[in-house]
């Protein structure tokens, strides 16, 4: 039978192969978490062993990661767990088990179309752990003061809450387990045991790079089409009047040489709750609009940033400006002059879908791009 460590490691490797960094620009992040941990009983082998019971303990972790802007994150994590010994083979025990781990985690944000700021996620991790027995006694009438480095895996389920486009709070549950670690007591007896823990953690995550860098945007399936959708407001040109047929041949040559664009066109890209960075779908829309604007030889692009009505109005006004500035930065990167791009921050005003105050509405979190 395949071991739990091997099974989760296979899931991690499979997850990693589904992520390609070419899908979005780099977004790096870092953070830290603290929590409480409960370690199930484990069995120490050999004549020096028996059932080992642990006290409830603490856990801390620091991590850095990379957000692929397609709901996947890959991160490196350094964690430390400390569990005091309660009993060994039914005898009161002392000392503690210290587990220091270096893990690689694959995290996936779930698209559940939730109308609130909390975003659920799941993940798996694999790595190595140093399992240290610190003055652990009694093991066969002796003491363990040694360590071993073994493989480890973990499973993660959690929820994150976006304070703004760069800071998230999160809480999660983690099941962590190691392979069997081998130890020698001070009198030379051998024993081995694994270690596992159920942990509840809270933490904070900081995204680096600012609003111009795409983030793992929650593009709900219902909104994905909206992100790629363009709402063209251009009416078909009117049929030429009888008087127009009297144009001179020279006039017709001049008219045919100039672009025949007379009506405005409006396009829409959508954003995640409390976010001002773009999804790959939004980037694709902007690239398409940029190509059309160049073909039309336009020298002006108008952008208006919008939010839904959830939260503080002043905060939403500033957020709508950041969204518009993000789109402006994207156009500048595609070769347009900043002086040709004009932005307006609308905040909660002019919603695409009318809602009461303090209402979450994904379709209202947008930037409208107008080609005059």
PAMARSE-427107 format. One record per residue (C-alpha): residue in three letters; x, y, z. Coordinates in Angstrom, 2 decimals, always signed. Each point is the difference from the previous one (the first is absolute). Layout:
N
  rest       c1       c2       c3
   Ala        X        Y        Z
...
% end
This chain:
372
  rest       c1       c2       c3
   Unk    +0.00    +0.00    +0.00
   Unk    +1.29    +3.46    -0.88
   Unk    +0.91    +2.06    +3.06
   Unk    -1.78    +3.33    +0.77
   Unk    +3.29    +1.82    -0.56
   Unk    +0.44    -1.51    -3.46
   Unk    -3.63    +0.73    -0.93
   Unk    +0.13    +3.66    +0.97
   Unk    +3.43    +0.43    -1.61
   Unk    -1.44    -1.31    -3.28
   Unk    -2.84    +2.52    +0.26
   Unk    +2.53    +2.81    +0.54
   Unk    +2.07    -1.02    -3.03
   Unk    -3.13    -0.30    -2.14
   Unk    -1.15    +3.45    +1.14
   Unk    +3.34    +1.57    -0.85
   Unk    -0.13    -1.32    -3.54
   Unk    -3.32    +1.76    -0.61
   Unk    +1.45    +3.46    +0.67
   Unk    +1.85    +1.97    -2.63
   Unk    +1.55    +3.35    +0.83
   Unk    -0.64    +1.26    -3.50
   Unk    -3.67    +0.36    +0.86
   Unk    +0.50    +3.32    +1.83
   Unk    +2.60    +2.45    +1.17
   Unk    +1.95    -0.66    +3.17
   Unk    -1.66    +0.64    +3.33
   Unk    +2.03    -0.93    +3.06
   Unk    -1.26    +0.02    +3.57
   Unk    +1.11    -0.78    +3.52
   Unk    -1.53    -0.40    +3.41
   Unk    -0.10    -1.68    +3.37
   Unk    -2.43    -1.97    +2.14
   Unk    -0.39    -1.22    +3.58
   Unk    -2.29    -2.60    +1.46
   Unk    -0.81    -2.83    +2.35
   Unk    +0.72    -3.63    -0.70
   Unk    -1.25    -3.33    +1.30
   Unk    +2.15    -3.09    -0.57
   Unk    -1.68    -3.42    -0.06
   Unk    +1.54    -2.87    +1.94
   Unk    +2.79    -1.80    -1.80
   Unk    +1.69    -3.35    +0.50
   Unk    +3.73    -0.12    +0.78
   Unk    +1.47    -3.33    -1.09
   Unk    +2.37    -2.30    +1.85
   Unk    +0.42    -0.89    +3.65
   Unk    +0.67    +3.67    +0.77
   Unk    -3.31    +1.09    -1.51
   Unk    -3.72    -0.22    +0.53
   Unk    -2.88    +2.36    -0.58
   Unk    +1.11    +3.63    +0.14
   Unk    -2.52    +2.67    +0.96
   Unk    +0.63    +3.71    -0.57
   Unk    -1.24    +3.20    +1.59
   Unk    -1.70    +2.60    -2.17
   Unk    +2.63    +2.19    -1.60
   Unk    +0.73    +3.06    -2.11
   Unk    +1.02    +0.42    -3.63
   Unk    +1.49    +2.88    -1.96
   Unk    +0.76    +0.40    -3.69
   Unk    +1.52    +2.50    -2.42
   Unk    -0.34    -0.28    -3.76
   Unk    +0.75    +1.59    -3.35
   Unk    -1.89    -0.87    -3.14
   Unk    -0.85    +0.67    -3.62
   Unk    -3.52    +0.71    -1.22
   Unk    -0.67    -1.21    -3.55
   Unk    -3.19    +2.10    -0.42
   Unk    -1.98    -3.11    -0.95
   Unk    -1.08    -0.93    +3.56
   Unk    +3.21    -1.98    +0.61
   Unk    +2.71    +1.00    +2.48
   Unk    +3.32    -1.72    +0.65
   Unk    +1.79    +0.83    +3.24
   Unk    +2.93    -1.01    +2.14
   Unk    -0.74    -0.29    +3.71
   Unk    +2.20    -0.23    +3.08
   Unk    -1.93    -1.20    +3.06
   Unk    +0.69    -1.01    +3.58
   Unk    -2.13    -2.18    +2.26
   Unk    +0.70    -0.65    +3.68
   Unk    -1.92    -2.71    +1.87
   Unk    +0.65    -0.92    +3.62
   Unk    -0.07    -3.68    +0.96
   Unk    -2.88    -1.06    +2.25
   Unk    +0.53    -3.74    +0.43
   Unk    +2.15    -2.78    -1.48
   Unk    -1.35    -3.56    +0.32
   Unk    -2.41    +1.23    +2.68
   Unk    +2.73    +1.61    +2.11
   Unk    +0.11    +3.73    +0.64
   Unk    +2.54    +1.54    -2.34
   Unk    +2.01    +3.18    -0.38
   Unk    +1.84    +1.76    -2.80
   Unk    -1.37    +0.99    -3.37
   Unk    -0.02    -0.76    -3.68
   Unk    +1.17    +2.84    -2.27
   Unk    -0.85    -0.27    -3.69
   Unk    +1.57    +2.49    -2.41
   Unk    -1.24    -0.35    -3.58
   Unk    +0.82    +1.39    -3.43
   Unk    -2.98    -0.54    -2.29
   Unk    -1.09    +0.81    -3.54
   Unk    -3.75    +0.64    -0.15
   Unk    -2.37    +0.13    -2.97
   Unk    -3.05    +2.13    +0.84
   Unk    -3.17    +0.34    -2.07
   Unk    -2.57    +2.78    +0.48
   Unk    -3.55    -1.29    -0.42
   Unk    -2.41    +1.89    -2.29
   Unk    -3.30    -0.37    +1.83
   Unk    -1.69    +3.26    -1.12
   Unk    -0.33    +1.19    +3.59
   Unk    -1.30    +3.52    +0.59
   Unk    +2.37    +0.81    +2.84
   Unk    +3.68    +0.68    +0.40
   Unk    +0.99    -3.39    +1.42
   Unk    +1.64    -2.28    -2.59
   Unk    +0.33    -3.74    +0.76
   Unk    +3.05    -1.96    -1.07
   Unk    +1.47    -3.50    +0.21
   Unk    +3.56    -1.21    -0.25
   Unk    +2.53    -2.75    +0.43
   Unk    +3.66    +0.11    +0.92
   Unk    +3.06    -2.22    +0.09
   Unk    +3.47    +0.46    +1.44
   Unk    +2.42    -1.05    +2.72
   Unk    -0.12    +0.26    +3.78
   Unk    +2.58    -0.13    +2.74
   Unk    -1.65    -1.90    +2.87
   Unk    +1.88    +0.72    +3.22
   Unk    -0.56    -1.71    +3.35
   Unk    +1.07    +2.48    +2.68
   Unk    +0.66    -1.61    +3.42
   Unk    -2.85    -2.43    -0.73
   Unk    -0.39    -2.60    +2.73
   Unk    -0.73    -2.79    +0.89
   Unk    +0.83    -2.14    -3.02
   Unk    +1.05    -3.39    +1.35
   Unk    +1.21    +1.63    +3.19
   Unk    +2.16    +2.41    -1.95
   Unk    -0.20    +3.38    -1.75
   Unk    -0.19    +1.06    -3.62
   Unk    +2.17    +2.97    -0.93
   Unk    +0.30    -0.45    -3.74
   Unk    -1.60    +0.85    -3.34
   Unk    -0.69    -1.44    -3.43
   Unk    -0.89    +1.57    -3.36
   Unk    -2.90    -1.63    -1.84
   Unk    -2.59    +0.72    -2.68
   Unk    -3.21    +1.84    +0.84
   Unk    -3.30    +0.92    -1.66
   Unk    -2.98    +2.15    +0.90
   Unk    -3.53    +0.77    -1.17
   Unk    -1.48    +3.50    +0.32
   Unk    -3.54    +1.42    +0.03
   Unk    -0.57    +3.68    +0.72
   Unk    -1.64    +3.35    -0.64
   Unk    +1.70    +3.30    -0.83
   Unk    -1.40    +3.51    +0.32
   Unk    +1.30    +2.86    -2.13
   Unk    +0.54    +3.18    +2.02
   Unk    +1.12    +1.73    -3.20
   Unk    +1.76    -0.90    -3.24
   Unk    +3.28    -0.82    +1.79
   Unk    -0.86    -1.31    +3.49
   Unk    -2.02    -3.14    +0.80
   Unk    -0.89    -1.53    +3.34
   Unk    -0.55    -3.75    +0.09
   Unk    -0.86    -2.87    +2.26
   Unk    +0.44    -3.66    -0.82
   Unk    +0.08    -3.58    +1.23
   Unk    +3.03    -2.17    -0.75
   Unk    +0.56    -3.69    +0.39
   Unk    +3.74    -0.67    +0.18
   Unk    +1.82    -3.32    +0.22
   Unk    +3.54    -1.32    -0.31
   Unk    +1.58    -3.30    -0.91
   Unk    +1.46    -2.08    +2.84
   Unk    +2.99    +1.60    +1.69
   Unk    +2.71    -2.22    +1.50
   Unk    +1.49    +0.78    +3.42
   Unk    +2.51    -1.44    +2.45
   Unk    -0.37    +0.39    +3.75
   Unk    +2.94    +1.05    +2.14
   Unk    +0.57    -3.65    +0.94
   Unk    +0.10    -1.02    -3.69
   Unk    -3.48    -1.51    -0.41
   Unk    -1.74    +0.57    -3.34
   Unk    -3.51    +1.31    -0.57
   Unk    -1.92    +1.65    -2.82
   Unk    -3.29    +1.82    -0.37
   Unk    -1.86    +2.37    -2.27
   Unk    -1.50    +3.34    +0.94
   Unk    -3.24    +1.62    -1.12
   Unk    -1.99    +3.07    +0.97
   Unk    -3.34    +1.70    -0.53
   Unk    +0.61    +3.76    -0.06
   Unk    -2.24    +3.08    -0.07
   Unk    +1.85    +3.11    -1.16
   Unk    -0.60    +3.68    -0.65
   Unk    +2.33    +2.20    -2.03
   Unk    +0.60    +2.89    -2.35
   Unk    +1.22    +0.04    -3.60
   Unk    +1.61    +2.94    -1.81
   Unk    +0.02    +0.17    -3.81
   Unk    +3.03    +1.67    -1.58
   Unk    +0.13    +1.94    -3.25
   Unk    -3.00    +2.31    +0.28
   Unk    -3.18    +0.24    -1.95
   Unk    +1.63    -0.21    -3.43
   Unk    +0.90    -3.64    +0.53
   Unk    -2.74    -2.57    -0.68
   Unk    -1.19    -1.85    +3.08
   Unk    -1.93    -3.24    +0.43
   Unk    -3.23    +1.73    -0.87
   Unk    -3.22    -1.75    +0.91
   Unk    -1.63    -0.16    -3.39
   Unk    -3.28    -1.79    +0.72
   Unk    -1.18    -2.19    -2.84
   Unk    -2.90    +2.36    -0.47
   Unk    +2.40    +2.92    -0.17
   Unk    +2.62    -1.59    -2.25
   Unk    -2.14    +0.70    -3.01
   Unk    -0.51    +3.53    +1.25
   Unk    +3.73    +0.54    +0.23
   Unk    +0.38    -1.04    -3.61
   Unk    -3.27    +1.68    -0.98
   Unk    +0.17    +3.34    -1.75
   Unk    -3.06    +2.24    -0.05
   Unk    +0.20    +1.85    -3.28
   Unk    -2.10    +3.14    +0.05
   Unk    +0.81    +0.86    -3.60
   Unk    -3.10    +0.18    -2.18
   Unk    +0.16    -1.04    -3.59
   Unk    +0.76    +2.93    -2.20
   Unk    -3.07    +1.55    -1.59
   Unk    -0.74    -0.73    -3.62
   Unk    +1.41    +2.77    -2.18
   Unk    -2.52    +2.66    -0.96
   Unk    -0.77    +0.92    -3.57
   Unk    +2.09    +3.13    +0.38
   Unk    +3.10    -2.02    +0.86
   Unk    +0.02    -1.59    -3.43
   Unk    +0.96    +3.34    -1.45
   Unk    +3.49    -0.09    +1.60
   Unk    +2.85    +0.64    -2.36
   Unk    +2.38    -2.80    -0.83
   Unk    +2.71    +1.83    +1.98
   Unk    -2.25    +0.19    +3.08
   Unk    -0.66    -3.72    -0.21
   Unk    +3.72    -0.75    -0.20
   Unk    +0.66    +2.12    +3.10
   Unk    -2.87    -1.63    +1.87
   Unk    +1.15    -3.50    -0.88
   Unk    +3.56    +0.76    +1.13
   Unk    -1.10    +1.08    +3.50
   Unk    -1.26    -2.45    +2.65
   Unk    -3.79    -0.03    -0.07
   Unk    -0.56    -0.13    +3.79
   Unk    -2.52    +2.49    +1.28
   Unk    -1.74    -1.60    +2.98
   Unk    +1.49    -0.79    +3.38
   Unk    +0.65    -3.58    +1.08
   Unk    -0.06    -1.14    +3.62
   Unk    +1.69    -3.09    +1.39
   Unk    -0.11    -1.41    +3.52
   Unk    +2.49    -1.89    +2.17
   Unk    -0.98    -1.31    +3.43
   Unk    +1.87    -0.26    +3.29
   Unk    -0.14    -2.13    +3.13
   Unk    -1.38    +1.31    +3.27
   Unk    +2.35    +2.56    +1.59
   Unk    +2.55    -0.58    -2.77
   Unk    +1.53    +2.34    -2.55
   Unk    +2.09    -2.48    -1.94
   Unk    -1.01    -1.79    -3.15
   Unk    -0.79    -3.55    -1.03
   Unk    +1.35    -1.61    -3.18
   Unk    -3.47    +0.46    -1.54
   Unk    +0.10    +3.74    +0.72
   Unk    +3.50    +0.25    -1.46
   Unk    -1.23    -1.73    -3.17
   Unk    -2.85    +2.50    -0.35
   Unk    +2.40    +2.93    +0.39
   Unk    +2.38    -1.44    -2.60
   Unk    -2.91    -0.36    -2.41
   Unk    -1.20    +3.56    +0.66
   Unk    +3.55    +1.33    -0.41
   Unk    +0.28    -1.65    -3.41
   Unk    -3.29    +1.55    -1.09
   Unk    +1.01    +3.43    +1.32
   Unk    +3.25    -0.14    -1.98
   Unk    -1.86    -1.05    -3.13
   Unk    -2.36    +2.94    +0.50
   Unk    +2.99    +2.31    +0.49
   Unk    -1.56    +1.34    +3.20
   Unk    +1.83    +2.55    +2.10
   Unk    -2.33    -0.19    +3.01
   Unk    -1.29    -2.77    +2.28
   Unk    -2.43    +0.69    +2.87
   Unk    -0.09    -2.26    +3.06
   Unk    -2.51    +0.04    +2.85
   Unk    +0.52    -2.11    +3.11
   Unk    -2.95    -1.38    +1.97
   Unk    -0.75    -2.06    +3.13
   Unk    -3.05    -1.62    +1.51
   Unk    -1.72    +1.66    +2.96
   Unk    +1.44    -2.26    +2.71
   Unk    +2.20    +1.81    +2.51
   Unk    +0.99    +3.60    +0.60
   Unk    -0.76    +2.45    -2.82
   Unk    +3.33    +1.84    +0.31
   Unk    +1.92    -3.29    -0.07
   Unk    -1.95    -1.08    -3.07
   Unk    +0.76    +3.30    -1.74
   Unk    +3.73    -0.56    +0.54
   Unk    -0.31    -3.65    -1.07
   Unk    -1.74    +0.99    -3.23
   Unk    +2.86    +2.38    -0.75
   Unk    +2.58    -2.75    +0.57
   Unk    -1.90    -2.26    -2.37
   Unk    -0.02    +2.65    -2.71
   Unk    +3.71    +0.65    +0.58
   Unk    +0.70    -3.72    -0.36
   Unk    -1.67    -0.04    -3.41
   Unk    +1.81    +3.20    -0.99
   Unk    +3.32    -1.61    +0.92
   Unk    -0.88    -2.97    -2.22
   Unk    -0.69    +2.26    -2.98
   Unk    +3.25    +1.90    +0.55
   Unk    +1.85    -3.33    +0.01
   Unk    -1.60    -0.72    -3.38
   Unk    +1.46    +3.14    -1.54
   Unk    -2.51    +2.75    +0.73
   Unk    +1.05    +3.35    +1.44
   Unk    -1.15    +0.68    +3.55
   Unk    -1.08    +3.47    -1.10
   Unk    -2.47    -1.61    -2.43
   Unk    -1.81    -1.95    +2.74
   Unk    -2.50    +1.76    +2.26
   Unk    -1.39    -1.60    +3.15
   Unk    -3.03    +0.68    +2.20
   Unk    -0.66    -1.50    +3.43
   Unk    -3.73    -0.65    +0.34
   Unk    -0.03    -2.02    +3.22
   Unk    -3.49    -1.36    +0.60
   Unk    -1.60    +2.39    -2.50
   Unk    -1.50    -1.22    -3.27
   Unk    -0.27    -3.73    +0.81
   Unk    -0.45    -2.41    -2.87
   Unk    -2.66    -1.73    +2.09
   Unk    -2.03    +2.04    +2.50
   Unk    +0.29    -1.28    +3.58
   Unk    -0.84    +1.25    +3.50
   Unk    +2.76    +1.49    +2.12
   Unk    +2.64    -2.38    +1.39
   Unk    -0.75    -2.65    -2.63
   Unk    +2.56    -2.31    -1.59
   Unk    -0.34    -0.11    -3.79
   Unk    +2.89    -1.44    -2.06
   Unk    -1.18    +1.59    -3.25
   Unk    +0.34    +3.50    +1.48
   Unk    +3.71    -0.50    +0.80
   Unk    +1.32    +1.16    -3.33
   Unk    +1.85    +2.46    -2.18
   Unk    -1.74    +1.29    -3.11
   Unk    +2.26    +0.73    -2.97
   Unk    -1.37    +2.53    -2.47
   Unk    +1.49    +0.52    -3.45
   Unk    -1.31    +3.43    -1.11
% end
